[in-house]
């Protein structure tokens, strides 16, 4: 705004103007500036705290300034000026392109505190030799001086009559002397009354001097109070700046927490990928177990083939019977191992489904909580915007204007930068929250699809286990029946080659079971790590929510503190303006009293006998001594 003030400067701006009366405004365009005046320039009346050149209360088109003095003048009609409302206003010179080129000091619309009966019109001349009619307060001692002149005139007339009478009766006898003495005594009585009145006037002047000193003392106290208020306003401004810096630091901390949260979510995604890999390996192991079962079926088919050779190879049948018994024991062990594997797979899948369901519930709760936070933040944004609008006092003029100004709406960046920055920060925060919600929804959808896929695999595996169990039961029953028959006939049950193959199959099954246990252990460790990370993520979310709540609480408290400081500042500004007005009034009163005292000191009084002038500071004894000399001279004559 410094550049604008250098281009156009308003002159003779008063502290207050009477409402409803015509207001004349003078301004000067800086000759050294690059401002090119135009017929489309205008002077607007703005309420202090305006944010845009459209926030004017009223305006007048600017006249072309004088070519030599660069002075211009506009006149605001009284009917278009605001009423007495206690607000501060200022004048702004706006160029044709809508840029503010100059602003005046703030002022108010309030009635004059001095009655017009106590004022008089005085013609004065300013620096440009122009005659201006101004109101000036009448001296307080005017009535006193007129009364004094009347008394002196009456006394002079009486003394003149007495002197003429004395001259006429000077040659008369002693009897007339008594009349002269009576007249002289009457004159002396009047002189005593006049002296009494003069003493009263001196006492009144002394009282006026004391009042002047008292007013000076009060004015000094009020000046000190004004300085103290200005110092308090500066302290409040510094406190407000510190609060703003603290809010910025809190926003930076929130941004760091959001970054940490995103990194933790990325780590959780990596761990979930590893879990998916482990589950894939588990599927591979399951397929290997299925292949082993198929090999068992092949071996059992070979046993059937051997069973057909029982009639021709008795000795081999006895060996086959022994191998069948061993295979039955091994099959029983394999059945136990498969049952154990099936139970563990079911337990692991049940735990995984439970974890996924709990994770889905947590994600749903987090989504609902985020939605509530977004609604709450949107409500706080609306409240913040309303508070800021109330703070800057941006209100459009409701009174119809005769002609709106043509330039576009130009926003003062110095007054609007805080509001714009707050709005951009909130918009950025809302967009980040929406993106996070979208990512969480996508993750939830993926979790649900993965859960459905795992549930389908689990159902298929259960059906396959049941089918294998039924087939194994049937084969076991057939083996028992075959063994019983072979035992009755005295033929061995298992041949040596089948026994060797069966042992190899058992070793392969044990190896596969060992690998499966190792992978199960790795999967358990991975699940424990995932659980720990999920707990850490939940704790981080709780800390983040706590920080958000504390941040929101601090923001609300700071907004309330700013509002309170604003109210205190406005009250102190009003008090400051009242003190300045009272101080100016007291200074004017002191100046008038001083002028009156000076005039009183310069005045004089005359001798009633010879009209000789004596200053008022002459003592009563000297004045009476001079008057008595005239009577002594007459007695001598």
LUMFI-462630 format. One record per residue: residue in one letter; x, y, z of N, C-alpha, C, O in turn. Coordinates in steps of 0.2 Angstrom, whole numbers, plus 5000, padded with zeros to 4 digits. Atoms other than C-alpha are relative to their C-alpha. Last residue first. Layout:
N
AXYZXYZXYZXYZ...
This chain:
637
X500249945004496353755234499450035004499150085002X499549955000497153645247499850064997499950124999X500149974993495553545249500550055001500450105004X500649965000495553515230499950035007499750095008X499949935004497353465230499450045000499550105001X499549964996497053335244500150074997500150125000X500449974995495553265235500450055004500250105006X500449955003496653235219499550045006499450105005X499749945001497953155230499650054996499750114998X500149964995496653035236500450064999500350125002X500749975000496452955219500050055006499750115005X500049955005498352925218499350035000499350094999X499549944998498452845235499950054995499950114996X500449964995496852735231500550065002500250125003X500549975003497852665216499650055004499450105002X499749955005499452635225499450044996499450104995X499849954996498452545239500350064996500250124997X500649954998497452445227500350065004500050115004X500350024994499052365219499550055002499450114999X499949954995499352395201499749985006499149975006X499550024995499252225192500250055005500550035010X500450044995497652285183500549975005500349965011X500150075001498752415174499649975006499649995011X499650044995498452605178499949924998499349904997X500050085001497852725164500549975006501049995006X499450035001497552915170500049925000499649895004X500050055006495752965167500749984999500949964993X499649975005496053125179500149954994500549964989X499949935000494753105192500450034994500250084991X500649975001494052925190500150085000499650114997X500249964994495752855187499450044999499350074994X499949935000495752725173499950035007499450015011X500549964997495952535173500250075000500850095001X499849954995497052425162499450035003498850025000X500549954998496952265151500250055005500750035009X499949945004498552175145499550065001499750125000X499449974998498452055159500250064997500450114999X500249974994496652015155500650045003500650095006X500349945001497151985137499850045006499850105007X499649955003498451865142499750074999499950125000X499549984994497351775154500450064997500550115000X500449954995496051765140500450035005500350095007X500149945003497351695128499650055004499750115004X499449975000497851565141500050074996500250124998X499949974994496051515143500750045001500750095004X500449954999495851495125500150035007500050105007X499749945004497451395123499550065001499750115001X499449974996496951285138500250064996500450114999X500349964994495151255130500650035004500550095006X500349945003495951205113499750045006499850115006X499549965002497151085122499750074997499950124999X499649974994495751015132500550054998500650105000X500549954997494650985116500450035006500350095007X500149945005496150905107499650055003499750115003X499449975000496450785122500050074996500250124998X500149964994494550745123500750045001500750095003X500549945001494650695104500050045007500050105006X499749955005496250595107499550064999499850124999X499549974997495550505122500350054996500450114998X500349954995493950465113500550045004500450105005X500349945004494950395098499750055005499750115004X499449965002496050285111499750064996500050124997X499849964994494450225119500650054998500650105001X500549954999493750175102500250045006500150105006X499949965005495450085098499450065001499650125000X499449964998495450005115500150054994500350114996X500149964994493749935112500550055001500450115003X500549955002494249875094499750055006499750115005X499649955004495849795101499550064997499650114998X499649964995494849705115500350064996500450124998X500449964996493649645102500350045005500150105005X500349955005495049585090499550055004499550115003X499549955001495949505105499750054995499950114996X500049964993494349405110500550064999500450125001X500649965000494149355091500050045007499850105006X500049945005495949305090499450045000499550105000X499549954997495849205107500050064995500150124997X500449964995494249115100500550065003500250115004X500549965003495249075084499650045005499450105004X499749945003496649015094499650044997499650114997X499849954994495548905105500450064997500250114999X500649974997494748825089500250055006499950115006X500249955005496448795081499450045002499350105002X499549955000497148715097499750064995499750124997X500149964994495648605098500450065001500150115002X500649975001495848555080499850045006499550105005X499949955005497648515083499450044999499450104999X499749954997497248415098500150064996500150124998X500549974995495948315089500450065004500150115004X500549965004497148295074499550035005499350095004X499749945002498548245086499550044996499550104997X499949964995497448115094500350074998500150125001X500749984998496848045078500150055006499850105006X500249955005498748035072499350035002499250095001X499649944999499147945088499950064996499850124997X500249974993497747825087500450065001500150125003X500649975002498247795068499750035007499450095006X499849945004500047765074499450034998499350104998X499749954995499447645087500150064997500050124999X500649974996498347555074500250055005499950105006X500449955004499847545062499450035004499250085003X499749945001500947475076499650054996499650114997X500149964993499647345080500350065000500150115002X500749975000499547305061499950035007499550085007X500049945004501447285061499350035000499250095000X499649954996501447165076500050074996499950124998X500449984995500047065067500450065004500050115006X500649965003501047065051499650025006499350085006X499749935002502647005060499450054998499450104999X499849974994501646865069500350074998500150125002X500749984998500846815052500150045007499850095008X500249945004502646805045499350035003499350095003X499649954998503246695060499850074996499850124998X500249974993501746585058500450065001500150115004X500649965000502146575039499750025006499550085007X499849945003503946525042499350054999499350115000X499649964995503346395054500150074998500050125001X500549984995502146325042500350055005499950105007X500449955003503446325029499550035004499350095004X499649945000504546225041499750064997499750114999X499949974993503146105045500450065000500350115003X500649964999502746085026500050035007499850085008X500049945003504546045023499450045001499450105002X499549964996504545915037500050074996500050125000X500349974994502945845030500450045004500250095006X500549945002503645835012499750035007499650095007X499749955002505145735019499550064999499750125000X499749974994504045625029500450064998500450115002X500549974997503045585013500250045007500050095008X500249945003504545555003499550045004499550105004X499449954999505245435016499850074997499950124999X500049984993503545345016500550055002500450115005X500649955000503545334997499950035007499850095008X499849945003505345264998499450055000499550115001X499549974996504745135010500250074997500250125001X500449984995503245084999500450045005500250105008X500449945003504345064984499650045006499650105006X499549945001505444954994499750064998499950125000X499849974993503944855001500550054999500550105003X500549954998503244844983500250025007500050085009X500049945004504844764977499550055003499750115003X499449954998504944644992500050064996500150114999X499450025003503144574989500650045002500450105004X499749945004501744605001500649974997501049945001X500549955003500344485008500450064996500150094992X499849934998501244325011499650054996499450044991X499649975005500144165007500250075003499850115006X499350004998499444055021500550034995501050004994X499750045004497744035013500749995001501049954998X500350065000496844105028500349954995500449894997X499850044993498144235030499649935000499949895002X499450025001497844285011500349965007500649915006X500050065004496044295014500649974999500749914999X500450064997496144405029500049944996500149884998X499650034995497444515021499749945003500049895004X499550045004496344535006500549975005500749915004X500350065003494844595017500549954997500549894997X500250044994495944715027499749934997499949885000X499350034997496744785011499849955006500149905006X499850055005494944805004500649975002500749915001X500450064999494444895020500149954995500149894997X499850044993495945005019499649945001499849895003X499450045002495545045000500249965007500449915006X500250065004493745095005500649964998500649904999X500450054996494345205019499849944996499949884999X499650044996495645285008499749955005500049905006X499650055004494445324995500449965004500549905003X500550055002493245405008500449954996500349894997X500250044994494645505016499649944998499749895000X499450044998495245564999499949955006500149895006X500050055005493445624995500649955001500549895000X500650054999493345715011500049944995499949884997X499850044994495045795009499549945001499749895003X499550055003494545844991500249965006500349905005X500350055004492945924998500549954998500449894998X500450044995493946015012499649954996499649894998X499650054996495146074999499749965005499849905005X499750055004493846144988500449955003500449895002X500650055001492946235002500349944996500149894997X500150044994494646315008499549954999499549895001X499550055000495046364990499949955006500049895006X500250055005493346454989500549945000500449884999X500650044998493646535006499849954995499749894996X499850044995495346595000499549955003499649895004X499650055004494646664984500349955005500249895004X500550055004493246754994500449954997500249894996X500350044996494546825006499549954997499549894999X499550054998495646884992499749955005499849895005X499950055005494146974984500549945002500449885001X500750045000493647055001500149954994499949894995X500150054994495447105004499449964999499449905001X499650055002495547184986500049945006500149885005X500350055006493947274989500549954999500349894998X500550044997494647335006499749964995499549904996X499750054996496247394998499549955003499549895003X499750045005495247494985500449945004500349885002X500550035003494247574998500249944995500049894995X500350044995495747625008499549954997499449894999X499550064999496547694993499849955005499849895003X500150045006494947794989500549945001500349894999X500650045000494947855007499949964994499749904995X499950054995496747915006499449955001499449895001X499650055003496348004990500249945005500249895003X500450045005494848094999500549944996500249894995X500550054996495948135014499649964995499549904996X499650054997497348215003499549955003499649885003X499850045006496048314993500449945003500349895000X500550045002495348375010500149964994499949904994X500150054995497048435016499449954998499449894999X499550055001497448525000499949945005499949885003X500250045006495748615001500549944999500349894997X500550044999496148665019499849964994499649904995X499850064996497848725015499449965001499549895001X499650055004497148825000500249945004500249895002X500550045004495748905011500449954996500249904995X500350054996497048955025499549964995499449904996X499650054998498149035012499749955004499849895003X499950045005496749135004500549945002500449884999X500650045002496149205020500149954995499949894995X500150054994497949255026499449964998499449904999X499650065001498249335009499949955005500049895004X500450065001496649445009500549945000500349884999X500550024995497249605017499749934999499449915004X499849994993498949625009499549985005499649965010X499650064998498349544992500250015008500249965011X499449984997496949684990500449945003500249915008X499950024993495749604978500750035003501250025000X499350014999495249694962500149985008499950035012X499950014993493449674956500849985001501049934999X500250064998493449744938500249995008500550045011X499450045000493449934934499849935003499349925007X499950055005491750004929500649955001500649904998X499449995003491150084945500249954995500049894996X499450044998489350054949500650024996500550044990X499750025006488050204946500649965002501149995005X500249975006486750274957500349974994500049964988X499549955003487150154971499750034994499449994990X499949995007485750064980500450054998500350115000X500349945003486050044999500150004992500649994990X500750025001486549865004499650064997499050054994X500549954999488349895002499349994999499249974993X500249965006489249735003499550055002499250055007X500750005001490049675019499850054994500050104994X500149995007491849625022499249994999498949944999X500549955001492149665040499850014993499650064991X499849945005493849585040499550054999499650104996X499449964998493449485055500250054996500350114998X500249964994491649435051500650045002500550105004X500449955003492249365034499850055005499850115004X499549965003493649275044499650064996499850114996X499749964995492349205056500550054997500650114999X500449954997491249145042500350055005500250115005X500149955005492649065033499550055003499650115001X499449965001493148975049500050064995500150124996X499949964995491448915052500650055000500550115001X500649955000491248845035500050055005500050115004X499849965006492948765036499550054999499750114999X499649954998492448695053500350054995500450114996X500349964995490948615046500450055002500350115003X500349955004492048545032499550055004499550115002X499549955002493248475045499650054995499850114995X499849954995491848395054500450054998500350114999X500649964999491148315038500150055006500050115005X500149965006492848255034499450055001499550114999X499549955000493148185051499950054995500050114995X500249954994491548095051500450065000500250115001X500649965002491948025034499850055005499750105003X499749955005493747975041499450044997499550104996X499749954996492847885056500350064995500250114997X500549964997491747795044500250055004500050115004X500349965005493247735034499450055002499450115001X499649955002494147685049499750054995499850114995X500049954995492747585055500450064999500250125000X500649975001492647495038499950065005499650115004X499949965006494547465038499350045000499350104998X499649944998494347395056500150054994500050114996X500449964995492947285051500450065002500150125002X500549975004493947225035499650055005499450105003X499749945004495447195046499550044996499550104996X499949944995494347095058500350064997500250114998X500649974998493646995043500150065005499850115005X500249965006495446965036499350045002499250095000X499649945000496046915053499850044995499750104995X500249954994494646795055500350065000500150125001X500749975002494846725037499850055006499550105005X499949955005496746705041499350034998499350094998X499749944997496346615058500150064994500050124996X500549964996495146505049500350065003499950115004X500549975004496346465035499550045004499350095003X499749945003497746425048499550044995499550104996X499949954994496546315058500350064997500150124998X500649974998495946225042500150065005499850115005X500249955006497746205036499350035001499250095000X499649945000498246135053499850054995499750114996X500249964994496746015054500450075000500150125001X500649975001497145955036499750055006499550105004X499949945005498945935040499450034998499350094998X499649944996498545835056500150064995499950124997X500549974996497245725046500350065004500050125004X500549965005498545705032499550035004499350095003X499749945003499845655045499650044996499650104997X499949954994498645535054500350064998500150125000X500749984998498145455037500050055006499750115005X500149955005500045445033499350035001499250095000X499649944998500245355049499950064995499950114997X500349974994498845235045500450075002500150125004X500649965003499545215027499650035006499450095006X499749945003501245165035499450054998499450114999X499849954994500345045046500250064997500150125000X500649984996499344975031500250055006499950105007X500349955003500944975021499450035003499350095003X499549954999501844865034499750074996499750124999X500149984993500344755034500450065001500250115005X500649974999500344755015499950025007499650085008X500049935002502144715015499450045000499450105002X499649964995501844565025500150074998500150125003X500449994994500444505014500450045005500150095008X500549945001501544544999499650015006499450075007X499649944999502844425006499650064999499750125002X499949994992501544295009500450065001500350105005X500649974997500944324991500150015007499950065010X500049935001502744304984499450035003499450095006X499549974996502744134991500150075000500150115005X500250004993501144084984500550035004500350075009X499449984997501444144966499950005008499850065010X499450035004500244064954500650015004501149975003X500150075001498544094964500749964997500849904998X500050044993499144254972500049934998500349895001X499450055000499544334955500049965006500549925006X500250055005497844424954500549954999500449894996X500650044997498244514970499849944995499649894997X499750054996499844574963499549955003499749895003X499750045006498844674950500449945004500349885001X500550045003497844734965500249964994500049904994X500150064995499444784974499449964997499449904998X499550055001499944884958499949945005500049885003X500250045006498344974959500549954999500349894996X500650054998498745014977499749964994499549914994X499750064997500445084971499449955002499549895002X499750045005499545194959500349935003500349885000X500550045004498345254972500349964995500149904994X500350054996499845294983499549964997499449904997X499650065000500645384969499849945004499949895003X500150045007499045484967500549955000500449894997X500650044999499145524986499949964993499749914993X499850064996500945584984499449955000499549895000X499750055005500345694969500349945004500249895001X500550035004499045774981500449954995500149894994X500350054996500445804994499549964996499449904996X499550064999501445894981499749945004499849895002X500050045007499845994976500549945001500449894998X500650045000499746044995499949964993499749904993X499950064996501546094995499449965000499449895000X499550055003501246204980500149945004500149885001X500450035006499646284988500549954997500349894995X500450054997500746315004499649974995499549904995X499550064998502046404993499649945003499749885002X499950035006500646514986500449945001500349884998X500650045001500146555004500049964993499849914992X500050064995501946605008499449954998499449894998X499650055003501846714992500149945004500149885002X500350035006500246794998500549954997500349904995X500550054998501046825015499749964994499649904995X499650054998502546915007499549945002499649885001X499750035006501347024998500449945001500349884998X500650045003500447065014500249964994499949914992X500150064996502147115021499449954998499449894998X499550055001502447225007499949945003500049885001X500150035006500747305009500549954998500449904995X500550054999501047335027499849964994499749904993X499750054997502647425023499549945001499749885000X499650045006501747535011500349945003500449894999X500550045004500447575025500449964994500249914992X500250064996501947615037499549964996499549904996X499550055000502647735024499849945003500049885001X500050025006500947825022500649944999500549894996X500550045001500847845040500049974994499849914993X499850074996502547915042499449954999499649894998X499550035004502048045028500249935003500349885000X500350035006500448085037500549974996500449914993X500350064998501448115053499649964994499649904994X499550054999502648235044499749935003499849885000X499850025006501148335037500649945001500549894997X500550045003500448345054500249974994500049914992X500050064996502048415061499549954997499649894997X499450045002502148545047500049935004500249885000X500150035007500348595051500649964997500449914994X500450064999500848615070499849974993499749914992X499650064997502248725065499649945001499849884999X499650035006501148835054500449945002500449894999X500450035004499948855069500349974994500249914992X500150064997501348905080499549954996499649894996X499450045001501849035068499949935003500149885000X500050025007500049105068500649964998500649914995X500550055001500049105087500049984993499949924991X499750064997501749205087499549945000499749884998X499550025005500949335075500349935003500449894999X500450035006499449355086500549974995500349924992X500350074997500549375102499649974994499749914993X499550045000501549515092499849935002500049885000X499850015007499949605088500649945000500649904996X500550045002499349595106500249984993500149924991X499950074997501049665112499549954997499749904996X499450045003500849805099500249945003500349894999X500250025007499049845105500649974996500549924993X500350064999499749845123499749984993499749924992X499550064999501049975118499649935001499949884999X499650025006499750085110500549945001500649904997X500450045004498650075125500349984993500349924991X500150074997500050125136499649964996499749904995X499450045001500450275125500049935002500249884999X500050025007498650325125500649964998500649914995X500450065001498650315144500049984993500049924991X499750064998500150425145499649944999499949884997X499550015005499250555134500449935002500649894998X500450045006497750535145500549994995500549944991X500250074998498850575160499749964995499849904994X499450045000499650725151499849935002500149885000X499750025007497950785147500649965000500749924995X500450065002497350765165500249994993500249934991X499850064996498850875171499649944997499949894996X499450025003498451005157500349945003500549895000X500150025007496651015162500749974997500749924994X500450074999497151035181499949964993500049904992X499550054997498351175176499849935001500149884999X499650025006496951255166500649965002500749914998X500450055005495751235180500549984994500549934992X500050074996497051315192499749954995499949904994X499350025001497251465179500149935003500449895000X499950025007495351485178500749974999500849924995X500350075001495251485197500149974993500249914992X499650054997496551625197499749935000500149884999X499450025004495551715184500549955003500749915000X500350045005493951695195500649994995500649934992X500150064997494951765210499749954994500049894994X499350024999495551915200499949925002500349885000X499850025007493751945194500749975000500849924997X500450065002493151935212500249984993500349924992X499750054996494552065217499649934998500049884997X499450025004493952175202500349945004500649905001X500250045006492152165209500749984996500749934994X500250064998492752215226499949954994500049904994X499450044998493752355219499849935002500249885000X499750025006492152415210500749965001500849914998X500450055003491152405226500449984993500449924992X499950064996492552505235499649944996499949884996X499350025001492552635221500149935003500449895001X500050035006490652645222500749974998500749924995X500350064999490852675240499949964994500049904993X499650054997492152805236499749935002500049885001X499550025006491052895224500449955003500649905000X500450045004489652895238500549974994500449914992X500150064997490952965250499649954996499849894996X499350045001491453095237499949935004500249885001X499950035006489553145235500749964999500749914996X500550065001489353155253500149974993500149914993X499750064996490953255255499549944999499849894998X499450035004490353375241500349945003500449895000X500350035006488653395250500649974996500549914993X500350064997489653435266499749964994499849904994X499450054999490653565257499749935002500049885000X500050045006489053655252500549945000500549894996X500650055000488853705270500049964994499849904994X499850074996490653765270499449965000499549905000X499850004993490253915258500149925002500049884998X500549994995490253915239500249995007500849985008X500049934996491653955228499550015005499450065008X499449994997491953765223500050075004500450085009X500149984993490153735221500650015003500650025009X500549955000490153735201500050035008499850085009X499849945003491853645201499550065001499750125002X499549974996491253515213500350074998500450115001X500449974994489653495203500550035005500450085008X500449945003490653465187499750045006499750105007X499549955001491753345196499850074998500050125000X499849984994490253245203500650064999500650115003X500549954997489553245186500250025007500150085008X500049945003491153175179499550055002499650115003X499549964997491253055193500150064996500350124999X500149984993489552985189500650055003500450105006X500549955000489852975171499950035007499850095007X499749945002491552885174499550064999499650125000X499649974995490652765185500450064998500450115001X500449974995489352725173500450045005500250095007X500349945003490652705159499550035005499550095006X499549945001491752595170499750064997499850124999X499949974993490252485175500550065000500450115003X500749974998489752465157500150035007500050095008X500149945003491552425152499450045002499550105003X499549954997491752295165500050074997500050125000X500349984994490052215160500550055003500350105006X500649955001490652205142499850035007499650095007X499749945002492352125148499550064998499550125000X499749974994491451995158500350074998500250125002X500649974995490251955144500350045006500150095008X500349955004491751925132499550045004499550105005X499949934996492851835145499650054996499650114998X500550014994492351655138500050075004499550085007X499749994993493051695121499549995006499050025005X500049944998491951625106500450015007500449965011X500349984994492451465099500050075002500650105002X499649994994492951455081499650025006499150065006X500349994994492051395066500550005005501049965006X499950064995492951405049499650025007499550085008X500549984994492551515034500149945004499849885002X500450064998494051485021499650025006499950055011X500449994994494851615011499649955002499249924997X500750005000496151554999499750015006499949995011X500349945000497951614999499250004998498950044995X500149985007498651444994499650074999499350084994X499449995004499451435011499950024993500350054990X499650065000497751455020500650024996500750074994X499750015007496851615024500549955001500949955005X499250015000495651635038500249994993499849974989X499750005006493851705040500749995000501050045003X499449965000493051675057500349984993500449934991X499750005007491251615059500650045000500550105002X500149945004490751605078500449984993500949954993X499550005005490451455090499950074996499350104996X499349984997489651445107500550014995501150024996X500149934996487851445100500750025002500750085003X499949955005488451305087499950075004500150125001X500649975002488651185102500150064995500650094996X500149944998490251085103499450034997499350024991X500150004993490350895102499950075003499650085009X499649954997490050895083499950005008499350005010X500249935000489050745077500550045004500950015008X500349984993489950585073499850075000500150114997X500649965001490450495057499750015006499349975009X500750034999492150415059499550064998499750114997X500449954997493950435052499349975002499149924999X500750024998495350325046499650065004500050095007X500050024993496850405037499349985002498850014999X500049954995496750415018500049975007500049915008X500550014995497150285005500150065005500750075007X499949954994498050304988499449985005498949975003X499449965000498250214972500150045006500750075006X500049954995497050064973500750045000501250015002X499550004995497049974957499950065005499850115003X500350044994495349944947500650005006500449975011X499950075000496049984930499849965006500049905007X500550035004495250154930500149934999499649894997X499849995007496250204945499549974996499149934998X500050065004495550194963500050024993499750064990X500049985007495850334976500149944996500749914996X499550035004495350274993499950024993499450034990X500149985007494450365007500649964996501249964999X499549975003494350285025499950014992499549974989X500050005007493050235037500650034997501050065001X499549965004492950185055500049994993499949944990X499450035004491450115063500450054997500350114997X499550024995490350195078500649974996501149954999X500050084998488750185068500649985004500649925006X499550014994488350375065499949935003499449915006X500249974994487450365048500649995005501149965004X500350054995488350325032499850045006500050095007X499550024995488550455018499749965005499149965006X499750075002487450455003500549985005500849935004X500550065000486150585009500449944999500149885000X500150024993487650705014499549945000499649905005X500649974998488250724996499849975007500049915008X500550064998490050674994499450045002499450085007X500549984995491150814985499549945001499249924996X500650035002492750784975499550015006499850035012X500549994995494350884974499349964998499149974992X500650025002495950874964499550005006499750015012X500550014995497650944966499349994997499150024992X500250074999499050914954499549995005499549945008X500050024993499651094958499949935000500049905006X499449974996500151144940500049975007500549945008X499350025003498951044929500650025003501149995003X499849945003497451044941500749994997501149955000X499649964996496750874944500350064996500350064990X499449995002495350804933500450055004500250105005X500049955005493850764943500850004998501249985001X499549954999493650594952500150054994500050044989X499550005006492050504950500550065002500350115003X500149945005491150484967500650004995501149984996X499549975004490950334978499850064996499250074995X500349965005489850244991500750034996501250024999X500749984997490050105004499750054995499150044993X500149934999491450024994499350015003498949975002X500349994993491749834996499950075002499950095008X500750005000492049814977499750015006499050025007X500349935003493849874978499350004999499050054998X500050005008494149714988499850074999499450105003X499650055003494649665006500050014993500449984989X500250025006493949805017500549954997501149964998X500150085000494449805035499849984994499749924993X499350034998494149995038499949925001499549905004X499950024992492450035030500749975001500949934997X499950074998492750105012500050005008500250045011X500050004993492250275004499949935002499449895001X500550044996492750274986500150015007500650025010X499850004993493650404975499449965004498949985003X500549984995493550374956500349995007500849965008X499750014993494650364941499450025004499050065003X500350064997493650344924500349985007500149935010X500749994998493950514918499749955004499249955007X500650015005495750474918499450025003499350035009X500749994998497350514927499649994994499850004989X500349965005499050434922499250015002498949965002X500750015001500050374937499750054995499850114995X500250025007501850364934499350004999499049974994X500250075001502350454950499849994993499750044989X499550055002503450604951499849934999500249894996X499749995006502050734951500549954997500649944991X499349994999501150644966500350024993500249984988X499650055003499350674964500750015000500950074998X499449975005498550784977500349944997500549895000X499550055001496850754986500550034995500450074991X499549985004495450864993500649955000500749925005X499450044999493850795000500550034995500350034989X499649985005492250895003500749975001501049985007X499350014998490950815014500450014994500349984989X499650005006489050875013500849995002501050035007X499849935003488150845029500549984994500849934994X500649975004487050685034500250074997499850104994X500450045005488350625047499450054997499150095000X500750014998489550755055499649964995499649974989X500449965004491350715051499249995002499049945004X500750025001492650645062499650054996499850114996X500150064996494550635064499349985000499149925000X500249994993494750765050499949935004499949885000X500550044997495650735034499950005007500450005011X500549974995496550885028499449965002498849985002X499849944996497350815013499550025005498950015003X500649964998497250645004500250055005500750045009X500049984993498850584995499450045001499250094998X500649964998498850494978500050015007500049965011X500349975006500450414970499450055001499450104998X499649955003501450394986499750034993499950084992X500049944997500050314995500550054997500350114998X500649965001499850184982500050075004499750115001X500049975006501650134983499450044998499450094995X499649955000501550115002500150034993500150104992X500449945000500050005000500450065000500250124999
